[in-house]
Amino acid sequence: MKKIILAFLVLFGIQEIKAQNKVVTDTIATSTVCGTCKSILEEGLKFEKGVIRVTVLVEEKKIILKYRTDKTDRATLKKKISLLGYQADDVLADPKGFEALPACCKKPHEDEKH
């Protein structure tokens, strides 16, 4: 009987840990325009806490992020993208981050709000 109770407690504990360490794949719209944008975003996000994978689709103007929800969240990642100088969904690009971008990354959307 003790073994059954112990097995149940271990199983319940493992399920609880799995629920806390949920991995999600999320897509965020962004203002990328070139291969340099892709490099900046991938390098800037790949070491962000909780991020497992970063895929930037330049032509589609999207970033696909795979991350652990116990380490980070969508709002934090959007803020990081903004600080890198890019728009992230409804979060505008940080002006200082935008100014630091190479000219090729600014050209098509210089006249837009950042």
Backbone hydrogen bonds in HBPLUS format (Angstrom, degrees):
<---DONOR---> <-ACCEPTOR-->    atom                        ^
c    i                          cat <-CA-CA->   ^        H-A-AA   ^      H-
h    n   atom  resd res      DA  || num        DHA   H-A  angle D-A-AA Bond
n    s   type  num  typ     dist DA aas  dist angle  dist       angle   num
A0005-ILE N   A0001-MET O   3.08 MM   4  6.39 162.3  2.11 152.4 156.7     1
A0006-LEU N   A0002-LYS O   2.87 MM   4  6.04 162.8  1.90 149.7 155.1     2
A0007-ALA N   A0003-LYS O   2.87 MM   4  5.98 158.8  1.92 144.4 150.5     3
A0008-PHE N   A0004-ILE O   2.94 MM   4  6.12 155.7  2.00 145.7 152.3     4
A0009-LEU N   A0005-ILE O   2.96 MM   4  6.22 159.4  2.01 151.3 156.4     5
A0010-VAL N   A0006-LEU O   2.97 MM   4  6.20 159.1  2.02 152.1 157.4     6
A0011-LEU N   A0007-ALA O   2.95 MM   4  6.11 166.0  1.97 149.9 154.0     7
A0012-PHE N   A0008-PHE O   2.89 MM   4  6.06 160.5  1.93 150.3 155.9     8
A0013-GLY N   A0009-LEU O   2.93 MM   4  6.06 154.8  2.00 143.5 150.5     9
A0014-ILE N   A0010-VAL O   2.97 MM   4  6.23 156.2  2.02 152.9 158.5    10
A0015-GLN N   A0011-LEU O   3.09 MM   4  6.31 159.5  2.13 148.7 154.0    11
A0016-GLU N   A0012-PHE O   3.04 MM   4  6.26 149.6  2.14 144.1 152.4    12
A0017-ILE N   A0013-GLY O   3.06 MM   4  6.33 154.5  2.13 147.3 153.4    13
A0018-LYS N   A0014-ILE O   3.01 MM   4  6.27 159.8  2.05 151.3 156.5    14
A0019-ALA N   A0015-GLN O   3.05 MM   4  6.25 151.6  2.13 143.4 150.7    15
A0020-GLN N   A0016-GLU O   3.20 MM   4  6.46 147.4  2.31 143.5 151.3    16
A0021-ASN N   A0017-ILE O   3.13 MM   4  6.33 143.7  2.27 147.0 156.5    17
A0069-THR N   A0022-LYS O   2.85 MM  47  5.63 166.8  1.87 171.4 175.1    18
A0024-VAL N   A0067-TYR O   2.90 MM  43  5.64 162.7  1.93 165.1 165.5    19
A0067-TYR N   A0024-VAL O   2.94 MM  43  5.64 154.7  2.01 158.5 165.8    20
A0026-ASP N   A0065-LEU O   2.76 MM  39  5.25 161.2  1.79 155.5 161.3    21
A0065-LEU N   A0026-ASP O   2.79 MM  39  5.25 165.7  1.81 161.9 165.4    22
A0028-ILE N   A0063-ILE O   2.88 MM  35  5.24 160.3  1.92 150.6 157.1    23
A0063-ILE N   A0028-ILE O   2.85 MM  35  5.24 147.6  1.96 146.1 156.9    24
A0089-ASP N   A0029-ALA O   2.77 MM  60  4.91 156.8  1.83 140.3 146.7    25
A0030-THR N   A0061-LYS O   2.97 MM  31  5.28 164.7  1.99 129.2 130.9    26
A0038-LYS N   A0034-CYS O   3.22 MM   4  6.64 155.9  2.28 145.2 151.5    27
A0039-SER N   A0035-GLY O   3.03 MM   4  6.34 158.6  2.07 146.5 151.1    28
A0040-ILE N   A0036-THR O   2.90 MM   4  6.15 166.6  1.92 156.6 159.7    29
A0041-LEU N   A0037-CYS O   2.94 MM   4  6.12 170.4  1.94 158.1 160.4    30
A0042-GLU N   A0038-LYS O   2.92 MM   4  6.03 167.8  1.93 153.8 157.9    31
A0043-GLU N   A0039-SER O   2.91 MM   4  5.92 167.7  1.93 151.6 155.5    32
A0044-GLY N   A0040-ILE O   2.86 MM   4  5.81 153.0  1.93 141.7 150.5    33
A0045-LEU N   A0041-LEU O   2.96 MM   4  5.94 137.3  2.14 145.0 153.6    34
A0046-LYS N   A0042-GLU O   3.00 MM   4  5.77 147.4  2.11 145.1 151.9    35
A0048-GLU N   A0045-LEU O   3.03 MM   3  5.15 163.3  2.06 111.2 115.9    36
A0051-VAL N   A0048-GLU O   3.03 MM   3  5.66 165.9  2.05 140.8 144.8    37
A0068-ARG N   A0050-GLY O   2.88 MM  18  4.99 153.6  1.95 132.8 141.0    38
A0052-ILE N   A0066-LYS O   2.71 MM  14  5.38 165.5  1.73 152.5 155.2    39
A0053-ARG N   A0066-LYS O   3.15 MM  13  5.02 158.5  2.20 134.9 137.7    40
A0066-LYS N   A0053-ARG O   2.95 MM  13  5.02 162.7  1.98 147.1 148.5    41
A0055-THR N   A0064-ILE O   2.90 MM   9  5.05 152.3  1.98 149.0 156.1    42
A0064-ILE N   A0055-THR O   2.73 MM   9  5.05 171.3  1.74 157.3 159.4    43
A0057-LEU N   A0062-LYS O   2.84 MM   5  5.22 167.9  1.86 156.4 160.2    44
A0061-LYS N   A0057-LEU O   2.91 MM   4  5.87 113.4  2.36 141.0 159.0    45
A0062-LYS N   A0057-LEU O   3.14 MM   5  5.22 164.3  2.17 139.9 144.6    46
A0061-LYS N   A0058-VAL O   3.01 MM   3  4.94 146.7  2.13  99.7 110.2    47
A0071-LYS N   A0068-ARG O   3.15 MM   3  5.54 160.8  2.19 110.6 116.6    48
A0072-THR N   A0068-ARG O   3.15 MM   4  6.38 150.5  2.24 154.0 162.6    49
A0077-LEU N   A0073-ASP O   3.14 MM   4  6.44 159.9  2.18 154.3 160.0    50
A0078-LYS N   A0074-ARG O   2.91 MM   4  6.14 154.7  1.98 152.1 159.3    51
A0079-LYS N   A0075-ALA O   3.03 MM   4  6.22 152.3  2.11 143.9 151.0    52
A0080-LYS N   A0076-THR O   3.05 MM   4  6.34 153.5  2.12 144.8 151.7    53
A0081-ILE N   A0077-LEU O   3.00 MM   4  6.27 157.8  2.05 148.2 153.7    54
A0082-SER N   A0078-LYS O   3.00 MM   4  6.23 156.7  2.06 145.4 151.7    55
A0083-LEU N   A0079-LYS O   2.94 MM   4  6.24 156.2  2.00 149.1 155.3    56
A0084-LEU N   A0080-LYS O   3.05 MM   4  6.34 136.0  2.25 141.7 153.4    57
A0084-LEU N   A0081-ILE O   3.15 MM   3  5.11 129.8  2.41  94.2 107.7    58
A0086-TYR N   A0081-ILE O   3.24 MM   5  5.76 163.6  2.27 146.5 143.9    59
A0085-GLY N   A0082-SER O   2.89 MM   3  5.21 155.9  1.95 109.1 117.2    60
A0094-ASP N   A0082-SER O   2.96 MM  12  5.17 165.6  1.98 118.3 121.7    61
A0088-ALA N   A0091-VAL O   2.87 MM   3  5.10 165.4  1.89 152.2 157.0    62
A0091-VAL N   A0088-ALA O   2.92 MM   3  5.10 163.3  1.95 134.5 132.0    63
A0093-ALA N   A0114-HIS O   2.16 MM  21  4.71  92.2  1.88 129.5 155.7    64
A0098-PHE N   A0094-ASP O   2.84 MM   4  6.06 158.6  1.89 160.0 167.0    65
A0099-GLU N   A0095-PRO O   2.98 MM   4  6.15 160.0  2.02 147.4 152.0    66
A0100-ALA N   A0096-LYS O   3.18 MM   4  6.35 140.1  2.35 139.2 149.0    67
A0101-LEU N   A0098-PHE O   3.13 MM   3  5.39 154.7  2.19 106.7 114.4    68
A0105-CYS N   A0102-PRO O   3.01 MM   3  5.57 143.1  2.15 114.6 124.6    69
A0106-LYS N   A0103-ALA O   3.10 MM   3  5.21 142.8  2.24 102.6 113.3    70
A0107-LYS N   A0103-ALA O   3.07 MM   4  6.04 149.2  2.17 160.0 166.3    71
A0109-HIS N   A0106-LYS O   3.11 MM   3  5.81 136.0  2.32 122.2 133.7    72
A0112-GLU N   A0109-HIS O   3.29 MM   3  5.23 147.1  2.41  97.5 106.8    73
